[in-house]
Amino acid sequence: MKKFVALIGAVAALALTANVAAAQSPIVIKFSHVVANDTPKGKGALKFKELAEKYTNGKVKVEVYPNSQLYKDKEEIEALQLGSVQMLAPSTAKFAPLGAKEFEALDLPWLFKDDAEYAKTMKGAVGKYLFSKLEAKGIKGLAYWDNGFHMVSSNEPLLMPADFQGKKFRISGSKIADQYFRLMGSIPQIMAFSEVYQALQTGVVDGCENTPSNYLTQKFDEVQKHITVANHAHLQYAVIVNSKFWGGLPADIRTQLEKAMDEATDYTNSIAHEENVDALKQIKAKGKAELHYLNDDQKKAWREAMAPTYKWAKGRVGQEVLDIMSKELGVKMN
């Protein structure tokens, strides 16, 4: 009997020890993204990790997985919904396959004047409206991160719409981008970000569009002879979490994580412009690709060629989001 009581006591002690250990184990957040650590988004993810672990006194551990280490960009949102990963920062074009096509309105060409206008817009009615479209998908939106304006490249100069004729360009999946590339006479190809370098190197596609920081860190400039700094469209990311996971966090932990995210967002958006300016300088210094800047006549020709995208967009993203954006930006949508 004494042995039995001793055994029960030992089991209880082990259970108590296990419970204490479990209570002390940090909450793990897997934060996956598709770009390098030294891009604005990569640095933002690391800043969030730093602040989240600091503000929660180690009760939360953030594991950052850059460069598609866990999932290709086509797979990551499904992984989030299944709970295999807790946090992502995909480009906003990735939400259309979920039924949230309204996000693609952000891809309209010549939409934002500068980074400041983008940041103001996303903190207002436009940003809130778009995040509401994710709620039914088991996704909660936390923040919008800036990555600046697109350049476009190929092995031949791209200065006028005629230069695009028949060329294949990689796009991330946005039907808006698909439309304006087609209006320029080219053939858009949807492709995972992790596959772009090899596709450019082997000629599977003739060119691509992306921001300076992504061109530099992914070395796209080493497999493209000409880059046009067109600033024709904007690239933005949405930081999102699994709703069930987020809602299940203790309220005090969630508050600290929200604080960390707010500060990480301000940090990321503050460095995006600077990072892109520096990337352009480095690309020029490397001398692998020639940088081109559009003059007024060339820019006018691009604008006129892409302009029908706005009218076409109504059938894709709906009038409601276009009306909200028109009011916020003072831009005629169709």
Protein Blocks (a to p, Z undefined) as FASTA:
>chain_A
ZZmmmmmmmmmmmmmmmmmmmmmpccddddddfbdfkbmklmmmmmmmmmmmmmnnopac
cdddehhlmbcfklmmmmmmnopafbdcddfklmmmnopamlmmmmpghkbfblmlmmmm
mmmmmlmmmmmmmmmnopacfbdcdebjaddddfbdcfbfklmgopacddfhiaklmmmm
mmnopacddddfklmmmmmmnomambdcddfklmmmnommmmcfbdcdfklaccdddddd
dfklmmmpcfklmmmmmmmmmmmmmmmmmmmmmmmmmmmmmmmmnomaccddddfklmmm
mmmmmmmmmmmmmmmnopklmmmmmmmnopafZZ
